[in-house]
Every structure is written in C-alpha cells, then in structure tokens.
C-alpha cells in the first residue's frame, strides 16, 4: 500500500489494509515483494496529482521487475479522473473511487480473474461502522475520522465533488472506536474531518463537537486529544470553553483561514470576513492562553492585487500565528475559481508564497525562543543516534506537520512515554532541551 495525501486519506488506507489482513492477505512493506500494489491517491491540487501519477508509474515498474500482478489506484485522484486514468494508464487493473474502497477484497478477487474494474460516483456512500483497521501511525498515536465530505463549496476546492456531502459519524460509533484504539495502546487521538467544527449538524441538527469531546475525555488511557481543520465561523464559545477546561485536549487549533482580505474571502466563497477572524483569534487566545494556532494560507488567488497581498502579509506579521503553511494557488478543473479572470502566473504565485513563508519563519523563531526556560510535556517518539538525543512532540506539535523537541537524557526513555523536558535552545521549527527526572 502506497498512501498519499492527507490524514483522512490515510485512515481510508488503514481500513483497506485492515480488511485485506482480515480476509487472509499478507501485507508486505516492500513493493518488490507484493503481488498486488495499491496506490491510494490524492487529487486535491496539481502537485498532489502529479505525485500520485508518478507513484502509479513507479509502482507499475514492479510488474516487470517484481512479483506484481495487480496494480490498483484508489482514493481521490481515482474518483476525480477515473475516465482519464482508464484511458491513459493501461497498467492499472482497477480504479476505485472514494465511495468503494471498502470493497477492496472483492475488487482484488475480480481483478485476479482478469476483470478490468472502474468504480466511481459513490461519494455520498456512508461507510459501514466497525470495519477492521491496521494503523500506519506509531502505536501511541491514531487519527480518528469523525466525518467525511464537505458542504462548504469554496470556489478553489474540488473536495465536495470528490468526497461528497458532509457526513458525520454517530457519537457512539466514534467513542467505541476511540475505546478500541485506547485498549490497543493509543495515547493520542487526532480528530479529523474536512471540517471538524461542523460535526453533528447533519445528524443532530446542531453542532455536536463539544459534546463529543466531553465523551472522549472520559476514555481511560487517552492522554492527548488533538483537533485539526477548524473553520473560523463555526468555532463556538462552547467549543472554546470545553477545550479550555479539559486537560486532555491539547491547546492546539488548526484553523485554515486562507486569506484575510474581505474581497478575496468573498471570491473564495469563505463564510467569514476579517473582522470575524480577528475576533475569533482574540477570543481563543483570551480563553486558552497557552494555545497554539496553526493556519493555512493561499497565495496568488485569481486577481489578488498587490494591495490585497500586502494586507495579508501585514496581518500575518501582526497576528503572529504559531504555525503556518502557505500554498501557491492551484487552478483546478471543475472549480469556479478555475474560470475566474485574473489568473496569476506561477512565478508570481511562488514569489508571494515565499515572502509569506519568510515572514512566518521569523515569527516561528521568535515564538520558539520564548519557550526557552519553560518546561514542556513531550511525547517521546524515538532516539536520534547521530545527535545522541531523544525526540518527540509537545502539546503544541502535531504529527508530520510541526516541529520536534529534541532532549538529552541520562537514562533510557520509553518510546510512547510522556516526559517533562526543560527547553534550553530553539530554532525556527525545533526545540532542544533536557529531560527532567521525576
């Protein structure tokens, strides 16, 4: 299994692996040893699509040099470009969209008999509960998908077409999965959806994330609960209060704002404006003083003027996000923004992206240096033999997207243990410290 793209796609890959293992298939880690190779693709923006296509062709080589008899593409690219893939990539034996991957065992059996399979168009299918799952994250951390799909319809985004309408899982099903994960040694849950803040609106006719969090905090063995993908306008006072009072919930908010200029936000079809964003950030910081706010920005959206870009740059300097990712706008077929006038050339988009990242690097260094002398709770993840130091993540760091805390220790530290680390030094992304003995 080669899985690309976001954590939501990764959980789909884990379910496929769980189904296949339960059905008696042997999972191997080297593609040269595999008789069937699955590439779980991303189809969100152009660089991700290119990476997925490259991975498919790379894996196709194992039909010549390895044991591979079946090559299967699943995921978002397979949903979005099924016809093109069927025509242009004859090496593929099956193409499986986002609503059909739970049939992967059946698909392999049919493919083995020589049937060419192309399944798509079932984005609104609701996945059965209690499917087996084989974690691909470290044993102490797991993603917990609470909903799939999206109803926001931002003009730059193809996700609603790929993933379908917003579909919340029932609270009891989510808590049951969380309990199973805890019983298997998971200590950190990372809640994910295209938009976690709208959790429950489709099922319960009201936002229900706060109630879900209260229930998850009761699960024994779970030490950290982390939240990704907040939409500013859907963050309620109740949600902030629940996060502030529960020690298990990391004071960490991943809130992609995309831009700050009101006209750009309107053309993006975002449901918020500058005033609302500023107020919500102020509310969060006042009520959760040690909060870490991560955001994402799109640089070079169609017709973004130099003045609008300067406003965005000034805002970033002023608000000082703890973490920030910047993406050059990607023109996507089938999205309204793809047909907007005023498309900006790639070089200019990259210039704007790089300018914003340079600003953020300085902010990140400043923020990290402020932590020198503090004591951080750290989840130990491994040992760096080159530097003779352990490393892990603090409550301010999510897996794969944020920095690390490196620390010296006289005695052996258990992987997956939570320890106290005094911070002695910092750079733009990582912290360095020493273990405090209990």
N, C-alpha and C positions, 0 to 999 in steps of 0.2 A: 504494500500500500504506500503510495506517494500522495500525501495530502498537502494541498497548497491553500493559501488564503487565510481567512480569519478563523478565530476560535470557534465560531458557530459551525463552520465547515469541518473543523477538526472533530467536533463532537459527532457529526454525521459519520465521519471516517471511523471513529471509535465504535459506533453502533454496527457498522458494516463488519468490522473485524470481530466484534462480539458474536454476531450472527454466524459468521463463517466458522469461527472456532467451535461454536456450539454444534454446528452441523458436521463437525469432524474434519474440517480442512486444517492443514498445518500452516501456521503463519510463519514466514521467514523474513529475516531482516535484510538479506542481500538479494537484489533483483536477479542476479545471475543464477540463483537457486530456485527461482519462482517459476511455476508452470502457468500461473495466471498473475498478471500485474494489473492493479487498479490505480489509475491516476485520478484522484479526487480534485477536480479543477476549481479555480477561481475565475470569475468572469466579470469582475466589478469594474475595473478600469484597464486601459490599454496595457500598461506594464505587467499587470497581473495576468491578462490574457496571453501576452507573449510568453511569460514564464510557464504558463500551463501548456501552451503548444510546444514549447521547447522540451518540457518534461515528457510529453507524449512521444515525441520523436526520439528522445534519448532512450526511453523505455522500449520503444519499438525495435531498437538495435538488438535487444536481448532475444528477439525472435530468431536472429541469425547467430548470435554468439553465446546464448544461454539456453535455458530449458523452456523458455516462454512459448506457450501455445495460444494463450488468450490475452489480449490487451483490451482493457475496458476503461472508458472515460466516464466518470460520474461528476456530479456537482454542478456548479453554476454555469461554467462555460458549456457543458453538455446540454443544459437546459436552454441556454440562450442561443446557441449556434449549432443546434443538432443537425440541421439540414446541410449546412456548410461543412461540418465535420464529417458527415457521412459521405459527402462527395469528394472532399479534398484529402481525407486521411484514410485511405483504404486499409491501412494496417490495423485499424480499430475493429474489434469483433463485436463490441457492444457500446452503445452510447446511452447513458442513463441519467435522466434529469433529477431535479431536486425533490420530486414527489414520489420517486420509485425506488430509491436506494435500499429500502428495507426488503426488497425482493432479490437482493444480490445473489443469494444461494441458487434460487430458481434461474436467474439470468446466466450464471456460470454453467449450470447443467444444460440449459438450452443451447448456449454457445458451444459447448463441447460437442454437441450433436451437429454442429455446422450451421446453426441458425444465426443470421445477422440480425441483431436486435437494436432498435432505436426507440427508446421510451421517453416521452416528454409530455408537457402540457398538464401535469397534475400538481401544480404548485400549491394548490389550496387543499390538498390531501392532508389530513391530520394523522400524524404518525401514531401507531399503537403505543400504549404505555408498556412498561416492564420489558422492553427489548434488552437483550444482553448487551454489554458494553465492555470493551477492552481499552483501558486508559492508556493514552500515549504520553501523558504528562508524568512527571515524577510522582511516586506513590503518595506523597503527602499533599498534593495539590490536584484539584479537578475543576474543570468548567462545569457549570450547571445551567443548562439552557432552560429558561423559564417561558420563552415564547419564540415563535418564528414568524417570518414575514413582516411586512411593513405597510402601513396605510398613509404614510406621510407624503409620499409623492413629490419629493424635492425635484426640481427641474433637471438637476445634473445626474440623477441616480436611476439606475435600471433595476435596483433590488426588488421593488414591488412586482415587476414583471417576472423576475427570476424566482423569487421566493413566495410570491402570492400575498394574500391579505394577512393582516396581523392575527395570530392565533395563539392565545395564552394557554398554557397547561394548567390543569387544576392544582390548587394549593396542596391538596392531599397527595397528589402524584409526585409533585416536586419534593415535598418533605420526606416522602417514603424513599425516593431516590437518594436524597441527602443522607438519610439514616444509613442506607446501604453503603454509601461511599465512606461514611464515618466508620462503620464497622470494619471496613476493609483498609483502614489506616489513613484515610484522607483527613487532613487537619485544616486545610484552607479551601474554601469554596469560592469560586469566582462566578458570580451570576452574570449571564449574558443573554442578550436578545438583540434584535435590530434596534429596539428602543425599550429599555427596561422600565422606564418611568411610566409607560402606558400599560404596564402589566395589569391584567384583570379587567380592563374596561370592556372588552368584548364578552367576557364570561359573566362578570358580576355587575356590569353597568356602572362601575366606579373604579377609580384607581385602587389597586389592592396590594401594591408593593410593600407598603408599610406593614400591613397585616402578615404578609408572607415572611418578611424579615423577622418579625417578632416570633413567629413559629420556628424559623430556622435557628434563631439564637438559643432555643431551648434544647437543641440536639447536643447530647453529650459527645465529647471528643472533637467537635469542631471548635477550633481556636480563633481562626480568622474568617470573616466573610467580606468579600470584596465585590464592588459593583462596577460594571462597565456600561457605557453607552446611555448616558442621561441626555434627555432633551430639555433645554433650559426652561421652556414654558410649562413643562409638565412636572417640574420639581415642586412638590407641595411643602407647606410649612410642617405638616405632619411627618413627611418623609425626613426632613432635616432633623426634626425632634427625635425621631426613632433612631437615626444614625448617631446623634449626639449622646444619647443616653445608654446605648448598648456597647459595652466594651469589646464585644466580639466583632462588631462591624468596624472594619478599618476606616479611618477618617480619610477616605480616598474617593474622589468623584471624577469619573471620566465623562466629560461633558463637551462633545464636539460642537463648537459654535459656528464654524465655517467662515464667518466674516463678522464685521461689526457695523459696516455702513448700511443704513436703513434701505437705501435703494437696491444695493446688491442683495441684501437679505430678501427683499420683496421679490426680485427676479429669480432668486433661488427657490422661491415658494417656502421659505422657512417661516415658521409660525410665531416669530418673535422679532423684537427690534432692539436697538442699542440700549434704550432706557431699561427695558425689561432684563436684558442680560446683565447690565451693571448692577441693578437692584438685586438680582438673584445671587450674584457673586458676593455682594456685600452681606446679604442675609446668611449665606453659607459660612463665610469667614467669621461673622459675628457669633454664630451659634455653635460652630465647630472650629475653635481657634487653631487647632493643630492640623487642619485639613490640608490635604494635597489635592490640587485641582489640575487635572490633565485635560488638554483640549486638542482639537484638530482644526486646521485652517486650510482653505482652498485659495491658492494664489493664482491670479490671472484668469478669473472667471470672465466670460464674454463681456466686453465693453467696460470692464473695470478700469476706471480712469486713474491717472497718476495721483489725483487728489484723494480718491477713494482708497487707493493703496497706501498713501501717506497717512490717512486716518487710521487704517488698520494697524500700520506699523507703530504709530503713536500710541494707540490703545494698548498694544502688546507691551510696550515699554512702561506704560502707566499701571496696568493691572497686574503685571508680573505673574503669569501662570507658572506653577511649579514644574509642569511638564507640557510640552507642545510638539505636535507633529505637523509638518506642512507638506501639502501635496500640490503639485502643479495641476491645474485644471485639466481633466482628460475629457475630450469631446467624445461622447458615447452615442452610437446609433440608437434611435428609438427613444431618445430623451428629448424633452422640449428644448433644453439648453443647447443641444447639439445643432439646432436650427437657428439659434439666436444670431443676430448680426453682431459685428464687432469681435469676432474670434481673434484672440491674441496669439502671436506666433510663439513657437516653442521656446526659442531663445529668451524672449522677454519673460515668459512664464517662469523659466528656470532662474532668471536673474532675481525676480521678485521672491520666489521661494527661498533662494539662498540668502537674500537680505534679511528675511524674517528669521531664518534659522540662525544667522549670525547674532541677531538681537537676542534670540532665546538662549543661545549658548552663554552669553554674558550674564543673563538673568539666572540661568541654571547654576553657573559657578557661584554667583553671589548667594543664591539660596542655599547651596550646599555648604559654603563656608560658614554660614550662620549656624550650621549644625555642629561645628567643631566645639568640643567640650560637652556636648549633650550625650545622653545615654539612650540608645535605640534598642527596641526589641527586634531581634533578627531571626529569621527562619534559615537555619544552616542548610545549604544546598550542595556543598562539595568542598574539595580541597584542591588548591592550585599549587601543584608541585614545583613550578618554576619560581613562584614567589614565596613558597613556604607559608602560605596563608589559607585559611578557610574563607569561604564566601557565601553570601546569602542575600536575602532581601529584607528590607524593613517594611513596616506597615505602609510606608509611602511608595513602595515599589511593587508593581505588578509583574507577573512572569512574562518574559520575552519582549516587553516594550519599554521597561525602565532600567535604571542602573542597578549596580550591585553594591553591597557592603562587604569589603574585604577586612578580615581581622586576624590578628595573631592570637594564638592560644598555646599555653604550655602543655596542656593535656589534650587527649583526643576528644573531639566533639562529634556527637552522633549526628548523622545526616537526617534531616527532618525534625531536629530538635529546635526549640525556641530558646534563644540565649540573649543575655544583655551585653551590649557592646558600647564601649566608650569611644566616641568619634575623635580622632586625632588629626585627620587631614582630609582634604576633599579636592576633586577636580570637577569638570563640567557635569559629569554623569555619575561618578562613583564616589563612595566614601571609604575611608580607611580608618581602622581602629584596633582596639584590643579587647579581648574577652574579659568581662568582669566575673570573677569567681563568685558563685552563690554563697 
